Amino acid sequence: AQLPGGHYYLERPHWPDGARARIEVLDLGAGAAVHLRARGGGDWLFDCGNDRDYERVVREYLHATGVNSLRGLLLTHGDSLHIGGAARLVSEYRPATLIDNPLPDRSIVHRRLREFFKQTGLTPNRLAGEDSFELGPNVTAKILYPARLSLANKVDDQCLIVQLKIGPSTRVLFMSDSGPET
């Protein structure tokens, strides 16, 4: 940052009127949280960071952007840096739709989270390859990986890969922490 040209200040982007969707990727270091706002469809989060980042960044961001409820939460995989704050987020925002990666993993945090879902009466959707869900009018998400009954050999290759289709021609690929096999 001390080098000339090492950083630039930019104006906050102005989203065009009539945009079908807005995507904000929150900087959580090694973790992740992506906010998707589909016009006429509501607010979604793909992952929510670890517990500390949820408290410090994600929750503050949601409050600052006027998000009072979530239409959905998608959990890409069991890494605590991606889903560690999910129990608190679900308690506070109670998303209408909850999508969890169906593949087994070694994550203690993920096991505890699944137990929390059972205790609170939540039944997450377990979507896999070729399943689609709507985020809003003309905004659809499709699970590309894992395929149904997939048996990934490495933890990094057990992340949900999601293709977002916005309108007739725009595609956005969410790959989370996908590994080389994916």
Secondary structure as GFF3:
##gff-version 3
##sequence-region A 1 182
A	DSSP	beta_strand	21	25	.	.	.	ID=ss1
A	DSSP	beta_strand	34	38	.	.	.	ID=ss2
A	DSSP	beta_strand	42	46	.	.	.	ID=ss3
A	DSSP	alpha_helix	51	53	.	.	.	ID=ss4
A	DSSP	pi_helix	54	58	.	.	.	ID=ss5
A	DSSP	alpha_helix	59	64	.	.	.	ID=ss6
A	DSSP	beta_strand	72	75	.	.	.	ID=ss7
A	DSSP	alpha_helix	80	83	.	.	.	ID=ss8
A	DSSP	alpha_helix	86	93	.	.	.	ID=ss9
A	DSSP	beta_strand	97	100	.	.	.	ID=ss10
A	DSSP	alpha_helix	108	119	.	.	.	ID=ss11
A	DSSP	beta_strand	132	136	.	.	.	ID=ss12
A	DSSP	beta_strand	139	145	.	.	.	ID=ss13
A	DSSP	three_ten_helix	155	157	.	.	.	ID=ss14
A	DSSP	beta_strand	161	166	.	.	.	ID=ss15
A	DSSP	beta_strand	170	174	.	.	.	ID=ss16
###
